[in-house]
Amino acid sequence: AAVVMPGVGVLVALAAAPAFAAATAPPGYRIVRSPDIAAPASIFNTGGDATCPSGTVPWGGGASMNNGFAARGTSINTSEPITGGWRARMNNASGTAQTFVVDVICAKKPKGYKVAFSTADNPPHSNTSATATCPTGTVVLSGGVFSTSDTTAAAVTSLGPSGQHKFTASMANTSNTDQRVSAFAICGAKPPKY
């Protein structure tokens, strides 16, 4: 179509916006959520998991606190892929009982599927990062983090892809004890429209 711009007198051709096809979900795609998991107030964290349906593998996952971060003293200690699902651990130093849920994103195993990981020392009173790298010919589909600490003194500070082939996770260790942090990269052949 053509239009004359008011006050300018210039004829402008307007092109139709390109039509973008929506990406389709991979075969077997499903999100599974755990029931509410009780996390009593404690110096130790509480764990829970969600399981993929038979014939599928975890493509990603995570955890969410039912009160969000409104309860001071709550945080996530671990959010990691496990065989057939996803596991998370919640810290609850709030003084009152809390609940959380674990989600896992599942689908059929893609070509080149692999869970890569990297572990780093997490000294006392430090924030440490670890970066997992996908094998050649694959890309990051998702990722996670694991801490060796079972207390509320360790908490995830950040995690996410650091490019198409790497996933980085950072963990704060506020304790007086040395810990370790692991980053996981869920890798697979590059999906269409990646």
CYANA upper distance limits for C-alpha pairs under 8 A (distance plus 0.5 A):
  1 ALA  CA     13 ALA  CA      6.31
  1 ALA  CA     14 LEU  CA      5.91
  1 ALA  CA     15 ALA  CA      7.52
  2 ALA  CA     11 LEU  CA      6.96
  2 ALA  CA     12 VAL  CA      6.05
  2 ALA  CA     13 ALA  CA      5.04
  2 ALA  CA     14 LEU  CA      6.47
  3 VAL  CA     11 LEU  CA      6.18
  3 VAL  CA     12 VAL  CA      6.08
  3 VAL  CA     13 ALA  CA      7.26
  3 VAL  CA     14 LEU  CA      8.14
  4 VAL  CA      8 VAL  CA      8.22
  4 VAL  CA      9 GLY  CA      6.26
  4 VAL  CA     10 VAL  CA      6.09
  4 VAL  CA     11 LEU  CA      5.22
  4 VAL  CA     12 VAL  CA      6.95
  5 MET  CA      9 GLY  CA      6.22
  5 MET  CA     10 VAL  CA      6.39
  5 MET  CA     11 LEU  CA      7.27
  5 MET  CA     12 VAL  CA      7.89
 23 ALA  CA    192 PRO  CA      8.01
 23 ALA  CA    193 LYS  CA      6.81
 25 ALA  CA     29 TYR  CA      6.61
 26 PRO  CA    107 ALA  CA      6.72
 26 PRO  CA    108 LYS  CA      7.68
 27 PRO  CA    107 ALA  CA      6.45
 27 PRO  CA    108 LYS  CA      6.19
 28 GLY  CA     56 THR  CA      7.18
 28 GLY  CA    106 CYS  CA      7.68
 28 GLY  CA    107 ALA  CA      4.98
 28 GLY  CA    108 LYS  CA      5.79
 29 TYR  CA    105 ILE  CA      7.82
 29 TYR  CA    106 CYS  CA      6.01
 29 TYR  CA    107 ALA  CA      4.70
 29 TYR  CA    108 LYS  CA      7.68
 30 ARG  CA    105 ILE  CA      6.51
 30 ARG  CA    106 CYS  CA      5.70
 30 ARG  CA    107 ALA  CA      6.84
 31 ILE  CA    103 ASP  CA      7.30
 31 ILE  CA    104 VAL  CA      6.22
 31 ILE  CA    105 ILE  CA      5.03
 31 ILE  CA    106 CYS  CA      6.55
 32 VAL  CA     50 ALA  CA      7.02
 32 VAL  CA     51 THR  CA      7.50
 32 VAL  CA     52 CYS  CA      7.20
 32 VAL  CA    103 ASP  CA      6.14
 32 VAL  CA    104 VAL  CA      5.86
 32 VAL  CA    105 ILE  CA      7.04
 32 VAL  CA    106 CYS  CA      8.06
 33 ARG  CA     50 ALA  CA      6.63
 33 ARG  CA    101 VAL  CA      7.28
 33 ARG  CA    102 VAL  CA      6.29
 33 ARG  CA    103 ASP  CA      4.94
 33 ARG  CA    104 VAL  CA      7.11
 34 SER  CA     49 ASP  CA      7.15
 34 SER  CA     50 ALA  CA      5.60
 34 SER  CA    101 VAL  CA      6.10
 34 SER  CA    102 VAL  CA      5.85
 34 SER  CA    103 ASP  CA      6.92
 35 PRO  CA    101 VAL  CA      6.88
 36 ASP  CA     99 THR  CA      6.49
 36 ASP  CA    100 PHE  CA      6.17
 36 ASP  CA    101 VAL  CA      5.74
 37 ILE  CA     48 GLY  CA      7.16
 37 ILE  CA     99 THR  CA      5.78
 37 ILE  CA    100 PHE  CA      5.78
 37 ILE  CA    101 VAL  CA      6.44
 38 ALA  CA     46 THR  CA      8.41
 38 ALA  CA     97 ALA  CA      7.78
 38 ALA  CA     98 GLN  CA      6.68
 38 ALA  CA     99 THR  CA      5.11
 38 ALA  CA    100 PHE  CA      7.35
 39 ALA  CA     45 ASN  CA      8.16
 39 ALA  CA     46 THR  CA      6.12
 39 ALA  CA     90 MET  CA      7.67
 39 ALA  CA     91 ASN  CA      8.39
 39 ALA  CA     92 ASN  CA      7.13
 39 ALA  CA     97 ALA  CA      6.42
 39 ALA  CA     98 GLN  CA      5.60
 39 ALA  CA     99 THR  CA      5.80
 39 ALA  CA    100 PHE  CA      7.72
 40 PRO  CA     46 THR  CA      8.28
 40 PRO  CA     92 ASN  CA      7.33
 40 PRO  CA     96 THR  CA      7.40
 40 PRO  CA     97 ALA  CA      4.86
 40 PRO  CA     98 GLN  CA      6.68
 41 ALA  CA     92 ASN  CA      5.65
 41 ALA  CA     93 ALA  CA      6.09
 41 ALA  CA     94 SER  CA      6.73
 41 ALA  CA     95 GLY  CA      5.62
 41 ALA  CA     96 THR  CA      5.82
 41 ALA  CA     97 ALA  CA      5.69
 41 ALA  CA     98 GLN  CA      7.88
 42 SER  CA     91 ASN  CA      8.40
 42 SER  CA     92 ASN  CA      6.55
 42 SER  CA     93 ALA  CA      6.34
 42 SER  CA     95 GLY  CA      8.08
 42 SER  CA    152 THR  CA      8.46
 43 ILE  CA     91 ASN  CA      8.24
 43 ILE  CA     92 ASN  CA      7.78
 43 ILE  CA     93 ALA  CA      6.74
 43 ILE  CA    151 THR  CA      6.04
 43 ILE  CA    152 THR  CA      6.02
 44 PHE  CA     91 ASN  CA      7.39
 44 PHE  CA     92 ASN  CA      8.25
 44 PHE  CA    150 ASP  CA      6.21
 44 PHE  CA    151 THR  CA      4.67
 44 PHE  CA    152 THR  CA      6.23
 45 ASN  CA     77 ASN  CA      7.89
 45 ASN  CA     89 ARG  CA      6.53
 45 ASN  CA     90 MET  CA      5.84
 45 ASN  CA     91 ASN  CA      5.01
 45 ASN  CA     92 ASN  CA      7.08
 45 ASN  CA    150 ASP  CA      6.29
 45 ASN  CA    151 THR  CA      5.95
 45 ASN  CA    152 THR  CA      6.36
 46 THR  CA     89 ARG  CA      5.74
 46 THR  CA     90 MET  CA      5.81
 46 THR  CA     91 ASN  CA      7.15
 47 GLY  CA     87 ARG  CA      7.61
 47 GLY  CA     88 ALA  CA      6.14
 47 GLY  CA     89 ARG  CA      4.61
 47 GLY  CA     90 MET  CA      6.92
 48 GLY  CA     87 ARG  CA      6.27
 48 GLY  CA     88 ALA  CA      6.20
 48 GLY  CA     89 ARG  CA      6.97
 48 GLY  CA    101 VAL  CA      8.24
 48 GLY  CA    102 VAL  CA      7.31
 49 ASP  CA     85 GLY  CA      7.60
 49 ASP  CA     86 TRP  CA      5.97
 49 ASP  CA     87 ARG  CA      4.70
 49 ASP  CA     88 ALA  CA      6.71
 49 ASP  CA    102 VAL  CA      6.25
 49 ASP  CA    103 ASP  CA      8.34
 50 ALA  CA     85 GLY  CA      6.13
 50 ALA  CA     86 TRP  CA      5.95
 50 ALA  CA     87 ARG  CA      7.16
 50 ALA  CA    102 VAL  CA      6.30
 50 ALA  CA    103 ASP  CA      6.54
 50 ALA  CA    104 VAL  CA      6.49
 51 THR  CA     84 GLY  CA      6.37
 51 THR  CA     85 GLY  CA      4.75
 51 THR  CA     86 TRP  CA      7.10
 51 THR  CA    104 VAL  CA      7.51
 52 CYS  CA     56 THR  CA      6.64
 52 CYS  CA     57 VAL  CA      6.82
 52 CYS  CA     58 PRO  CA      7.13
 52 CYS  CA     84 GLY  CA      6.04
 52 CYS  CA     85 GLY  CA      5.65
 52 CYS  CA    104 VAL  CA      7.39
 52 CYS  CA    105 ILE  CA      8.15
 52 CYS  CA    106 CYS  CA      6.21
 53 PRO  CA    106 CYS  CA      8.04
 55 GLY  CA    108 LYS  CA      6.94
 56 THR  CA     84 GLY  CA      7.99
 56 THR  CA    106 CYS  CA      6.32
 56 THR  CA    107 ALA  CA      5.37
 56 THR  CA    108 LYS  CA      4.93
 56 THR  CA    109 LYS  CA      6.61
 57 VAL  CA     83 THR  CA      8.30
 57 VAL  CA     84 GLY  CA      6.10
 57 VAL  CA     85 GLY  CA      7.43
 57 VAL  CA    106 CYS  CA      5.89
 57 VAL  CA    107 ALA  CA      6.26
 57 VAL  CA    108 LYS  CA      6.60
 57 VAL  CA    109 LYS  CA      6.23
 58 PRO  CA     81 PRO  CA      7.21
 58 PRO  CA     82 ILE  CA      8.42
 58 PRO  CA     83 THR  CA      8.50
 58 PRO  CA     84 GLY  CA      6.87
 58 PRO  CA     85 GLY  CA      5.97
 58 PRO  CA     86 TRP  CA      7.50
 58 PRO  CA    104 VAL  CA      6.85
 58 PRO  CA    105 ILE  CA      6.23
 58 PRO  CA    106 CYS  CA      5.14
 58 PRO  CA    107 ALA  CA      7.32
 59 TRP  CA    104 VAL  CA      8.13
 59 TRP  CA    105 ILE  CA      5.97
 59 TRP  CA    106 CYS  CA      5.99
 59 TRP  CA    107 ALA  CA      7.21
 59 TRP  CA    141 LEU  CA      6.85
 59 TRP  CA    142 SER  CA      6.80
 59 TRP  CA    186 ILE  CA      7.05
 60 GLY  CA     81 PRO  CA      7.74
 60 GLY  CA     86 TRP  CA      8.27
 60 GLY  CA    104 VAL  CA      6.41
 60 GLY  CA    105 ILE  CA      5.51
 60 GLY  CA    106 CYS  CA      7.73
 60 GLY  CA    141 LEU  CA      7.78
 60 GLY  CA    142 SER  CA      5.65
 60 GLY  CA    143 GLY  CA      6.91
 60 GLY  CA    144 GLY  CA      8.44
 60 GLY  CA    186 ILE  CA      7.87
 61 GLY  CA     79 SER  CA      8.06
 61 GLY  CA     80 GLU  CA      8.06
 61 GLY  CA     81 PRO  CA      7.82
 61 GLY  CA     86 TRP  CA      6.56
 61 GLY  CA    102 VAL  CA      7.95
 61 GLY  CA    103 ASP  CA      5.73
 61 GLY  CA    104 VAL  CA      4.59
 61 GLY  CA    105 ILE  CA      5.98
 61 GLY  CA    144 GLY  CA      8.38
 62 GLY  CA     79 SER  CA      6.25
 62 GLY  CA     80 GLU  CA      8.13
 62 GLY  CA     86 TRP  CA      7.86
 62 GLY  CA     87 ARG  CA      8.44
 62 GLY  CA     88 ALA  CA      7.53
 62 GLY  CA    102 VAL  CA      6.35
 62 GLY  CA    103 ASP  CA      5.84
 62 GLY  CA    104 VAL  CA      7.11
 62 GLY  CA    144 GLY  CA      8.46
 63 ALA  CA     76 ILE  CA      8.20
 63 ALA  CA     79 SER  CA      7.30
 63 ALA  CA     88 ALA  CA      6.72
 63 ALA  CA    100 PHE  CA      7.50
 63 ALA  CA    101 VAL  CA      6.16
 63 ALA  CA    102 VAL  CA      4.91
 63 ALA  CA    103 ASP  CA      6.52
 64 SER  CA     68 GLY  CA      7.39
 64 SER  CA    100 PHE  CA      6.13
 64 SER  CA    101 VAL  CA      6.11
 64 SER  CA    102 VAL  CA      7.18
 65 MET  CA     69 PHE  CA      7.64
 65 MET  CA     98 GLN  CA      8.23
 65 MET  CA     99 THR  CA      6.68
 65 MET  CA    100 PHE  CA      4.69
 65 MET  CA    101 VAL  CA      7.05
 66 ASN  CA     98 GLN  CA      7.95
 66 ASN  CA     99 THR  CA      6.22
 66 ASN  CA    100 PHE  CA      5.72
 66 ASN  CA    101 VAL  CA      7.83
 67 ASN  CA     71 ALA  CA      6.98
 67 ASN  CA     98 GLN  CA      7.85
 67 ASN  CA     99 THR  CA      8.08
 69 PHE  CA     74 THR  CA      6.89
 69 PHE  CA     75 SER  CA      7.79
 71 ALA  CA     94 SER  CA      6.57
 72 ARG  CA     93 ALA  CA      8.22
 72 ARG  CA     94 SER  CA      5.95
 73 GLY  CA     91 ASN  CA      8.05
 73 GLY  CA     92 ASN  CA      6.45
 73 GLY  CA     93 ALA  CA      5.14
 73 GLY  CA     94 SER  CA      4.95
 74 THR  CA     90 MET  CA      7.69
 74 THR  CA     91 ASN  CA      5.81
 74 THR  CA     92 ASN  CA      5.09
 74 THR  CA     93 ALA  CA      6.50
 74 THR  CA     94 SER  CA      6.62
 75 SER  CA     90 MET  CA      6.44
 75 SER  CA     91 ASN  CA      5.63
 75 SER  CA     92 ASN  CA      7.39
 75 SER  CA    152 THR  CA      8.48
 75 SER  CA    155 ALA  CA      6.60
 75 SER  CA    156 VAL  CA      7.99
 76 ILE  CA     88 ALA  CA      8.01
 76 ILE  CA     89 ARG  CA      6.58
 76 ILE  CA     90 MET  CA      5.08
 76 ILE  CA     91 ASN  CA      6.34
 76 ILE  CA    155 ALA  CA      6.18
 76 ILE  CA    156 VAL  CA      6.44
 77 ASN  CA     88 ALA  CA      7.91
 77 ASN  CA     89 ARG  CA      5.84
 77 ASN  CA     90 MET  CA      6.09
 77 ASN  CA     91 ASN  CA      6.69
 77 ASN  CA    146 PHE  CA      7.78
 77 ASN  CA    147 SER  CA      7.01
 77 ASN  CA    152 THR  CA      7.89
 77 ASN  CA    154 ALA  CA      6.47
 77 ASN  CA    155 ALA  CA      5.05
 77 ASN  CA    156 VAL  CA      6.18
 78 THR  CA     87 ARG  CA      8.06
 78 THR  CA     88 ALA  CA      5.54
 78 THR  CA     89 ARG  CA      5.47
 78 THR  CA     90 MET  CA      7.75
 78 THR  CA    144 GLY  CA      8.35
 78 THR  CA    145 VAL  CA      6.10
 78 THR  CA    146 PHE  CA      5.14
 78 THR  CA    147 SER  CA      6.43
 78 THR  CA    155 ALA  CA      8.20
 78 THR  CA    156 VAL  CA      7.60
 79 SER  CA     86 TRP  CA      7.81
 79 SER  CA     87 ARG  CA      6.34
 79 SER  CA     88 ALA  CA      4.78
 79 SER  CA     89 ARG  CA      7.21
 79 SER  CA    144 GLY  CA      5.93
 79 SER  CA    145 VAL  CA      5.79
 79 SER  CA    146 PHE  CA      6.80
 80 GLU  CA     86 TRP  CA      6.28
 80 GLU  CA     87 ARG  CA      5.91
 80 GLU  CA     88 ALA  CA      6.82
 80 GLU  CA    143 GLY  CA      7.88
 80 GLU  CA    144 GLY  CA      5.06
 80 GLU  CA    145 VAL  CA      5.81
 80 GLU  CA    146 PHE  CA      6.57
 80 GLU  CA    184 PHE  CA      7.63
 81 PRO  CA     85 GLY  CA      6.63
 81 PRO  CA     86 TRP  CA      5.04
 81 PRO  CA     87 ARG  CA      6.81
 81 PRO  CA    143 GLY  CA      8.13
 81 PRO  CA    144 GLY  CA      7.08
 81 PRO  CA    184 PHE  CA      8.09
 82 ILE  CA     86 TRP  CA      5.79
 82 ILE  CA     87 ARG  CA      6.97
 85 GLY  CA    104 VAL  CA      6.69
 85 GLY  CA    106 CYS  CA      8.40
 86 TRP  CA    102 VAL  CA      7.75
 86 TRP  CA    103 ASP  CA      7.58
 86 TRP  CA    104 VAL  CA      6.03
 87 ARG  CA    102 VAL  CA      7.47
 88 ALA  CA    102 VAL  CA      6.97
 90 MET  CA    100 PHE  CA      8.08
 91 ASN  CA    151 THR  CA      7.71
 91 ASN  CA    152 THR  CA      5.36
 91 ASN  CA    155 ALA  CA      8.17
 92 ASN  CA     96 THR  CA      8.49
 92 ASN  CA     97 ALA  CA      8.20
 92 ASN  CA     98 GLN  CA      7.72
 92 ASN  CA    152 THR  CA      7.26
 93 ALA  CA    152 THR  CA      7.17
109 LYS  CA    113 TYR  CA      6.85
110 PRO  CA    188 GLY  CA      6.37
110 PRO  CA    189 ALA  CA      7.05
111 LYS  CA    188 GLY  CA      6.43
111 LYS  CA    189 ALA  CA      5.86
112 GLY  CA    137 GLY  CA      8.21
112 GLY  CA    138 THR  CA      6.89
112 GLY  CA    187 CYS  CA      7.65
112 GLY  CA    188 GLY  CA      5.18
112 GLY  CA    189 ALA  CA      5.80
113 TYR  CA    138 THR  CA      8.47
113 TYR  CA    186 ILE  CA      7.89
113 TYR  CA    187 CYS  CA      5.96
113 TYR  CA    188 GLY  CA      4.78
113 TYR  CA    189 ALA  CA      7.59
114 LYS  CA    134 CYS  CA      8.32
114 LYS  CA    186 ILE  CA      6.61
114 LYS  CA    187 CYS  CA      5.69
114 LYS  CA    188 GLY  CA      6.96
115 VAL  CA    134 CYS  CA      8.45
115 VAL  CA    184 PHE  CA      7.06
115 VAL  CA    185 ALA  CA      6.16
115 VAL  CA    186 ILE  CA      5.11
115 VAL  CA    187 CYS  CA      6.51
116 ALA  CA    132 ALA  CA      6.46
116 ALA  CA    133 THR  CA      6.92
116 ALA  CA    134 CYS  CA      6.57
116 ALA  CA    135 PRO  CA      8.39
116 ALA  CA    184 PHE  CA      6.16
116 ALA  CA    185 ALA  CA      5.61
116 ALA  CA    186 ILE  CA      6.99
116 ALA  CA    187 CYS  CA      7.74
117 PHE  CA    131 THR  CA      8.04
117 PHE  CA    132 ALA  CA      5.22
117 PHE  CA    133 THR  CA      7.68
117 PHE  CA    182 SER  CA      7.07
117 PHE  CA    183 ALA  CA      5.96
117 PHE  CA    184 PHE  CA      4.85
117 PHE  CA    185 ALA  CA      6.63
118 SER  CA    130 ALA  CA      6.54
118 SER  CA    131 THR  CA      6.37
118 SER  CA    132 ALA  CA      5.36
118 SER  CA    133 THR  CA      8.35
118 SER  CA    182 SER  CA      5.97
118 SER  CA    183 ALA  CA      5.96
118 SER  CA    184 PHE  CA      7.29
119 THR  CA    130 ALA  CA      6.44
119 THR  CA    131 THR  CA      8.39
119 THR  CA    180 ARG  CA      7.24
119 THR  CA    181 VAL  CA      6.10
119 THR  CA    182 SER  CA      4.67
119 THR  CA    183 ALA  CA      7.00
120 ALA  CA    128 THR  CA      7.93
120 ALA  CA    129 SER  CA      7.60
120 ALA  CA    130 ALA  CA      6.11
120 ALA  CA    180 ARG  CA      6.19
120 ALA  CA    181 VAL  CA      5.98
120 ALA  CA    182 SER  CA      6.90
121 ASP  CA    128 THR  CA      7.95
121 ASP  CA    178 ASP  CA      7.98
121 ASP  CA    179 GLN  CA      6.80
121 ASP  CA    180 ARG  CA      5.10
121 ASP  CA    181 VAL  CA      7.00
122 ASN  CA    126 SER  CA      7.16
122 ASN  CA    127 ASN  CA      7.55
122 ASN  CA    128 THR  CA      6.00
122 ASN  CA    171 MET  CA      8.09
122 ASN  CA    172 ALA  CA      8.32
122 ASN  CA    173 ASN  CA      7.08
122 ASN  CA    178 ASP  CA      6.60
122 ASN  CA    179 GLN  CA      5.43
122 ASN  CA    180 ARG  CA      5.30
122 ASN  CA    181 VAL  CA      6.65
123 PRO  CA    128 THR  CA      8.40
123 PRO  CA    173 ASN  CA      7.44
123 PRO  CA    177 THR  CA      7.64
123 PRO  CA    178 ASP  CA      5.11
123 PRO  CA    179 GLN  CA      6.59
123 PRO  CA    180 ARG  CA      8.28
124 PRO  CA    173 ASN  CA      6.18
124 PRO  CA    174 THR  CA      6.63
124 PRO  CA    175 SER  CA      5.96
124 PRO  CA    176 ASN  CA      5.44
124 PRO  CA    177 THR  CA      5.88
124 PRO  CA    178 ASP  CA      5.75
124 PRO  CA    179 GLN  CA      7.90
125 HIS  CA    172 ALA  CA      7.83
125 HIS  CA    173 ASN  CA      5.82
125 HIS  CA    174 THR  CA      4.99
125 HIS  CA    175 SER  CA      6.58
125 HIS  CA    176 ASN  CA      7.37
126 SER  CA    172 ALA  CA      6.30
126 SER  CA    173 ASN  CA      5.97
126 SER  CA    174 THR  CA      7.26
127 ASN  CA    157 THR  CA      8.37
127 ASN  CA    170 SER  CA      7.08
127 ASN  CA    171 MET  CA      5.96
127 ASN  CA    172 ALA  CA      4.68
127 ASN  CA    173 ASN  CA      6.72
128 THR  CA    170 SER  CA      5.85
128 THR  CA    171 MET  CA      5.96
128 THR  CA    172 ALA  CA      7.01
128 THR  CA    181 VAL  CA      7.95
129 SER  CA    168 THR  CA      7.17
129 SER  CA    169 ALA  CA      5.99
129 SER  CA    170 SER  CA      4.61
129 SER  CA    171 MET  CA      7.01
129 SER  CA    181 VAL  CA      7.96
130 ALA  CA    168 THR  CA      6.19
130 ALA  CA    169 ALA  CA      6.11
130 ALA  CA    170 SER  CA      7.00
130 ALA  CA    181 VAL  CA      7.27
130 ALA  CA    182 SER  CA      6.55
130 ALA  CA    183 ALA  CA      5.92
131 THR  CA    166 LYS  CA      7.00
131 THR  CA    167 PHE  CA      6.03
131 THR  CA    168 THR  CA      4.74
131 THR  CA    169 ALA  CA      7.03
131 THR  CA    183 ALA  CA      6.22
131 THR  CA    184 PHE  CA      8.26
132 ALA  CA    166 LYS  CA      6.12
132 ALA  CA    167 PHE  CA      5.84
132 ALA  CA    168 THR  CA      6.95
132 ALA  CA    183 ALA  CA      6.10
132 ALA  CA    184 PHE  CA      6.15
132 ALA  CA    185 ALA  CA      6.03
133 THR  CA    165 HIS  CA      6.28
133 THR  CA    166 LYS  CA      4.99
133 THR  CA    167 PHE  CA      7.13
133 THR  CA    185 ALA  CA      7.11
134 CYS  CA    138 THR  CA      6.63
134 CYS  CA    139 VAL  CA      6.71
134 CYS  CA    140 VAL  CA      7.01
134 CYS  CA    165 HIS  CA      5.71
134 CYS  CA    166 LYS  CA      6.67
134 CYS  CA    185 ALA  CA      7.02
134 CYS  CA    186 ILE  CA      8.14
134 CYS  CA    187 CYS  CA      6.19
135 PRO  CA    139 VAL  CA      8.43
135 PRO  CA    165 HIS  CA      8.34
135 PRO  CA    187 CYS  CA      8.15
137 GLY  CA    189 ALA  CA      7.02
137 GLY  CA    190 LYS  CA      8.44
138 THR  CA    165 HIS  CA      7.64
138 THR  CA    187 CYS  CA      6.34
138 THR  CA    188 GLY  CA      5.35
138 THR  CA    189 ALA  CA      5.08
138 THR  CA    190 LYS  CA      6.53
139 VAL  CA    164 GLN  CA      5.91
139 VAL  CA    165 HIS  CA      5.40
139 VAL  CA    166 LYS  CA      8.41
139 VAL  CA    187 CYS  CA      5.86
139 VAL  CA    188 GLY  CA      6.18
139 VAL  CA    189 ALA  CA      6.75
139 VAL  CA    190 LYS  CA      6.18
140 VAL  CA    161 PRO  CA      7.62
140 VAL  CA    164 GLN  CA      6.18
140 VAL  CA    165 HIS  CA      5.79
140 VAL  CA    166 LYS  CA      6.88
140 VAL  CA    167 PHE  CA      7.53
140 VAL  CA    185 ALA  CA      6.60
140 VAL  CA    186 ILE  CA      6.29
140 VAL  CA    187 CYS  CA      5.21
140 VAL  CA    188 GLY  CA      7.35
141 LEU  CA    185 ALA  CA      7.97
141 LEU  CA    186 ILE  CA      5.95
141 LEU  CA    187 CYS  CA      5.96
141 LEU  CA    188 GLY  CA      7.17
142 SER  CA    160 GLY  CA      8.36
142 SER  CA    161 PRO  CA      7.87
142 SER  CA    167 PHE  CA      8.16
142 SER  CA    185 ALA  CA      6.57
142 SER  CA    186 ILE  CA      5.65
142 SER  CA    187 CYS  CA      7.83
143 GLY  CA    160 GLY  CA      7.48
143 GLY  CA    161 PRO  CA      7.98
143 GLY  CA    167 PHE  CA      6.64
143 GLY  CA    183 ALA  CA      7.79
143 GLY  CA    184 PHE  CA      5.58
143 GLY  CA    185 ALA  CA      4.86
143 GLY  CA    186 ILE  CA      5.86
144 GLY  CA    159 LEU  CA      7.70
144 GLY  CA    169 ALA  CA      7.64
144 GLY  CA    183 ALA  CA      6.37
144 GLY  CA    184 PHE  CA      5.44
144 GLY  CA    185 ALA  CA      7.26
145 VAL  CA    156 VAL  CA      8.25
145 VAL  CA    159 LEU  CA      7.99
145 VAL  CA    169 ALA  CA      6.42
145 VAL  CA    170 SER  CA      8.44
145 VAL  CA    181 VAL  CA      7.67
145 VAL  CA    182 SER  CA      6.11
145 VAL  CA    183 ALA  CA      5.16
145 VAL  CA    184 PHE  CA      6.48
146 PHE  CA    181 VAL  CA      6.25
146 PHE  CA    182 SER  CA      5.59
146 PHE  CA    183 ALA  CA      7.15
147 SER  CA    154 ALA  CA      7.76
147 SER  CA    171 MET  CA      8.04
147 SER  CA    179 GLN  CA      7.79
147 SER  CA    180 ARG  CA      6.47
147 SER  CA    181 VAL  CA      5.18
147 SER  CA    182 SER  CA      7.01
148 THR  CA    179 GLN  CA      6.30
148 THR  CA    180 ARG  CA      5.97
148 THR  CA    181 VAL  CA      7.06
149 SER  CA    153 ALA  CA      8.09
149 SER  CA    154 ALA  CA      6.74
149 SER  CA    179 GLN  CA      6.63
149 SER  CA    180 ARG  CA      8.16
150 ASP  CA    154 ALA  CA      8.46
153 ALA  CA    172 ALA  CA      8.40
153 ALA  CA    173 ASN  CA      6.41
153 ALA  CA    174 THR  CA      5.60
153 ALA  CA    175 SER  CA      5.87
154 ALA  CA    171 MET  CA      7.18
154 ALA  CA    172 ALA  CA      5.97
154 ALA  CA    173 ASN  CA      5.08
154 ALA  CA    174 THR  CA      6.76
154 ALA  CA    175 SER  CA      7.88
155 ALA  CA    171 MET  CA      6.11
155 ALA  CA    172 ALA  CA      5.88
155 ALA  CA    173 ASN  CA      7.43
156 VAL  CA    169 ALA  CA      8.11
156 VAL  CA    170 SER  CA      6.51
156 VAL  CA    171 MET  CA      5.02
156 VAL  CA    172 ALA  CA      6.84
157 THR  CA    169 ALA  CA      8.34
157 THR  CA    170 SER  CA      5.97
157 THR  CA    171 MET  CA      5.87
157 THR  CA    172 ALA  CA      6.79
158 SER  CA    169 ALA  CA      6.24
158 SER  CA    170 SER  CA      5.67
158 SER  CA    171 MET  CA      7.72
159 LEU  CA    167 PHE  CA      7.94
159 LEU  CA    168 THR  CA      6.07
159 LEU  CA    169 ALA  CA      4.58
159 LEU  CA    170 SER  CA      6.66
160 GLY  CA    167 PHE  CA      6.19
160 GLY  CA    168 THR  CA      6.18
160 GLY  CA    169 ALA  CA      7.07
161 PRO  CA    165 HIS  CA      8.33
161 PRO  CA    166 LYS  CA      6.31
161 PRO  CA    167 PHE  CA      4.69
161 PRO  CA    168 THR  CA      6.59
162 SER  CA    166 LYS  CA      5.75
162 SER  CA    167 PHE  CA      5.86
162 SER  CA    168 THR  CA      6.64
163 GLY  CA    167 PHE  CA      7.95
166 LYS  CA    185 ALA  CA      7.28
167 PHE  CA    183 ALA  CA      7.45
167 PHE  CA    184 PHE  CA      7.33
167 PHE  CA    185 ALA  CA      5.92
168 THR  CA    183 ALA  CA      6.59
168 THR  CA    184 PHE  CA      8.46
169 ALA  CA    182 SER  CA      8.00
169 ALA  CA    183 ALA  CA      5.83
170 SER  CA    181 VAL  CA      8.15
171 MET  CA    181 VAL  CA      7.11
173 ASN  CA    179 GLN  CA      7.86
190 LYS  CA    194 TYR  CA      6.98
